[in-house]
Amino acid sequence: MELAILLKKFREERNLTIKQLSEKSGVGNGTIGEIERGKNKARTTTLEKLAKGLGLSNEDKKKLFASLLPKEMREEVINNDPRINKLKGREKLQYKDLLNQNALFFNDESISEEDKKKMIDALTEAFYAIKESNKKKIK
């Protein structure tokens, strides 16, 4: 439901109707309406189009995509890992892409919250391990 509220908030802040956002983003009226009503969880590709159509800042895009994760995980990923704040522009995009590519996993209600947390932790640790490995190869 948080995605629904956030998307509608961003749309209304820009004084856009669903139809106008549809035209700007290339996402159908019905799809946008379903997302805003919480009837559709949205694919990451759809959110990318909507974010572009809304002209979201990187910070707002981060909030929009983070809404795909359960709240406690989202807050931990965004706020509690000091390594994320040290990432440079391209690295932040790579990390975000990694989470976005796996976002559908987090929408599966048959997977426990504990397993979702383990997945986030594993993805984060893999990201940083690969980053370190690449640094060593360059040297």
C-alpha positions in Angstrom: 0.0 0.0 0.0 2.9 2.3 0.6 3.8 2.3 -3.1 0.3 3.4 -3.9 0.4 6.3 -1.5 3.8 7.4 -2.6 3.1 7.3 -6.3 -0.1 9.3 -5.9 1.7 11.8 -3.6 4.4 12.4 -6.2 1.8 12.7 -9.0 -0.3 15.2 -7.1 2.7 17.2 -6.0 3.3 17.8 -9.7 -0.3 18.6 -10.4 -0.6 15.8 -12.9 -3.7 13.7 -13.6 -3.4 10.0 -14.2 -3.9 10.7 -17.9 -1.1 13.3 -18.0 1.3 11.0 -16.2 0.3 8.2 -18.6 1.3 10.4 -21.5 4.6 11.5 -20.0 5.6 8.0 -18.8 4.2 5.7 -21.5 2.4 3.7 -18.8 -1.3 3.0 -19.3 -3.9 4.9 -17.3 -5.4 1.7 -15.9 -2.0 0.5 -14.7 -1.3 3.7 -12.9 -4.7 3.7 -11.4 -4.3 0.1 -10.2 -0.9 0.9 -8.6 -2.4 4.0 -6.9 -5.3 1.9 -5.5 -2.9 -0.9 -4.3 -4.3 -3.4 -6.8 -1.1 -3.7 -8.8 2.4 -4.1 -7.2 4.2 -2.8 -10.3 7.3 -4.0 -12.0 10.6 -2.2 -11.6 10.5 -1.3 -15.3 7.1 0.3 -14.8 8.4 2.3 -11.8 11.4 3.4 -13.9 9.0 4.8 -16.5 6.8 6.5 -13.9 9.9 8.0 -12.1 11.1 9.4 -15.4 7.6 10.7 -16.3 7.4 12.4 -12.9 10.9 13.8 -13.2 11.8 12.4 -9.8 15.0 13.3 -8.1 17.4 10.5 -7.2 16.3 10.7 -3.6 12.6 10.4 -4.6 13.4 7.5 -6.9 15.1 5.8 -4.1 12.0 6.2 -1.9 9.8 4.9 -4.7 11.8 1.8 -5.4 12.4 1.2 -1.7 8.7 1.0 -1.3 8.8 -2.4 -2.9 10.7 -3.8 0.1 9.0 -4.5 3.5 9.2 -1.4 5.6 11.8 -2.7 8.2 14.1 -3.9 5.4 13.7 -0.7 3.4 14.7 1.5 6.4 17.6 -0.8 7.1 18.9 -0.7 3.6 18.5 3.0 3.1 19.4 4.3 6.5 21.5 1.8 8.5 24.3 0.6 6.2 27.0 3.3 6.4 28.6 1.8 3.3 25.7 3.0 1.1 26.4 6.6 1.9 30.1 6.1 0.8 29.1 4.9 -2.6 29.8 7.2 -5.5 27.2 8.0 -8.2 27.7 5.0 -10.5 28.1 2.6 -7.5 24.8 3.8 -6.0 23.1 3.2 -9.3 24.7 -0.3 -9.5 23.5 -1.1 -6.0 20.0 0.2 -6.7 19.9 -1.8 -9.9 20.8 -4.9 -8.0 18.0 -4.4 -5.5 15.6 -3.5 -8.3 16.3 -6.5 -10.3 15.5 -8.7 -7.3 12.5 -6.6 -6.1 9.9 -9.1 -7.3 11.3 -11.6 -4.8 10.2 -9.2 -2.0 6.6 -9.1 -3.3 6.2 -12.8 -2.9 4.0 -13.2 0.2 4.9 -16.9 0.5 8.5 -16.0 1.4 9.0 -15.3 5.1 10.3 -11.9 6.3 13.3 -13.6 7.7 14.2 -15.1 4.3 13.6 -11.7 2.7 16.0 -10.1 5.2 18.6 -12.8 4.5 18.2 -12.2 0.7 18.9 -8.4 1.2 21.9 -9.1 3.4 23.3 -11.6 0.9 22.8 -9.3 -2.1 24.4 -6.4 -0.2 27.4 -8.5 0.9 27.8 -9.9 -2.6 27.7 -6.4 -4.0 30.5 -5.2 -1.7 32.6 -8.4 -2.2 32.4 -8.0 -6.0 33.3 -4.3 -5.6 36.4 -5.1 -3.6 37.4 -7.9 -6.0 37.2 -5.5 -8.9 39.3 -3.0 -7.0 42.0 -5.6 -6.6 41.9 -6.6 -10.3 42.5 -2.9 -11.3 45.6 -2.6 -9.1 
